[in-house]
Amino acid sequence: MGCLTMLGYFAWQAERGPRGFTYQRNLTEQLEKFTTQLEAIKGDRNTLEARVAELRPDAIDPDLLDEMARKNLGFVSTNQVVVHFSN
C-alpha cells in the first residue's frame, strides 16, 4: 500500500506539480509568444537603423532631410502648404 501511495504521489507531481508537464507546456507557449515578439522588435530595430544610417553626415538623403526639416522645424516656402497626417 505504501508503494502505491508513493507511486501515486510522484505521478501526480509529474503531471500537476510545480515543475510538472503542465508547467513545461506553459513555458513552451510563453517561449513561442516571446520569440514572436522578439522577431517583431528586431524588424522595428532594423527599420530604425536603416533610417538612422540615412541621417549620417556622409550619406544624408536630401529628400529625407527636407522631409524632416518640414515636419520638425516647420520650414516651408511662402507658396507651399504643409498638411500633417498622424500615423
C-alpha positions as CSV (number, residue, x, y, z in Angstrom):
1,M,0.0,0.0,0.0
2,G,2.9,2.4,0.8
3,C,4.4,1.8,-2.6
4,L,1.2,2.6,-4.4
5,T,0.8,5.7,-2.4
6,M,4.3,6.9,-3.2
7,L,3.8,6.0,-6.9
8,G,0.5,8.0,-7.0
9,Y,2.2,10.9,-5.3
10,F,5.1,11.0,-7.8
11,A,2.7,10.5,-10.7
12,W,0.6,13.5,-9.5
13,Q,3.7,15.6,-9.1
14,A,4.9,14.8,-12.6
15,E,1.6,15.9,-14.1
16,R,0.4,18.7,-11.9
17,G,3.3,19.6,-9.6
18,P,5.1,23.0,-9.7
19,R,7.7,21.6,-12.3
20,G,5.5,19.0,-14.0
21,F,4.3,18.5,-17.5
22,T,1.7,21.3,-17.3
23,Y,4.3,23.8,-16.2
24,Q,6.6,22.7,-19.1
25,R,3.8,23.3,-21.6
26,N,3.2,26.7,-20.3
27,L,6.8,27.6,-20.6
28,T,6.9,26.4,-24.2
29,E,3.8,28.5,-25.0
30,Q,5.5,31.6,-23.4
31,L,8.7,30.9,-25.3
32,E,6.8,30.9,-28.6
33,K,5.0,34.1,-27.7
34,F,8.2,35.9,-26.7
35,T,10.0,34.6,-29.8
36,T,7.3,36.2,-32.0
37,Q,7.6,39.5,-30.1
38,L,11.4,39.4,-30.4
39,E,11.1,39.0,-34.2
40,A,8.8,42.0,-34.4
41,I,11.1,44.1,-32.3
42,K,14.1,43.1,-34.5
43,G,12.2,44.1,-37.6
44,D,11.4,47.5,-36.0
45,R,15.0,47.9,-35.0
46,N,16.3,47.2,-38.5
47,T,13.9,49.7,-39.9
48,L,15.1,52.4,-37.4
49,E,18.8,51.5,-38.0
50,A,18.2,52.0,-41.8
51,R,16.6,55.3,-41.2
52,V,19.5,56.4,-38.8
53,A,22.0,55.3,-41.4
54,E,20.4,57.7,-43.9
55,L,20.9,60.6,-41.5
56,R,24.7,60.1,-41.1
57,P,26.7,63.1,-42.4
58,D,28.5,61.1,-45.0
59,A,25.2,59.8,-46.5
60,I,22.4,62.3,-46.0
61,D,19.5,61.8,-48.3
62,P,18.3,65.3,-49.4
63,D,14.7,64.2,-49.6
64,L,14.7,62.8,-46.1
65,L,16.5,65.9,-44.8
66,D,13.8,68.1,-46.5
67,E,11.0,66.0,-45.0
68,M,12.4,66.1,-41.5
69,A,13.0,69.9,-41.7
70,R,9.5,70.5,-42.8
71,K,8.0,68.2,-40.2
72,N,10.1,69.1,-37.2
73,L,11.0,72.7,-37.8
74,G,8.1,74.0,-39.9
75,F,10.3,75.3,-42.8
76,V,8.3,75.9,-45.9
77,S,8.4,78.3,-48.8
78,T,5.8,81.1,-49.0
79,N,3.9,79.3,-51.8
80,Q,3.6,75.9,-50.1
81,V,1.1,74.4,-47.7
82,V,2.1,71.7,-45.3
83,V,-0.6,69.2,-44.2
84,H,0.4,66.9,-41.3
85,F,-1.1,63.4,-41.1
86,S,-1.0,61.4,-37.8
87,N,0.5,57.9,-38.1
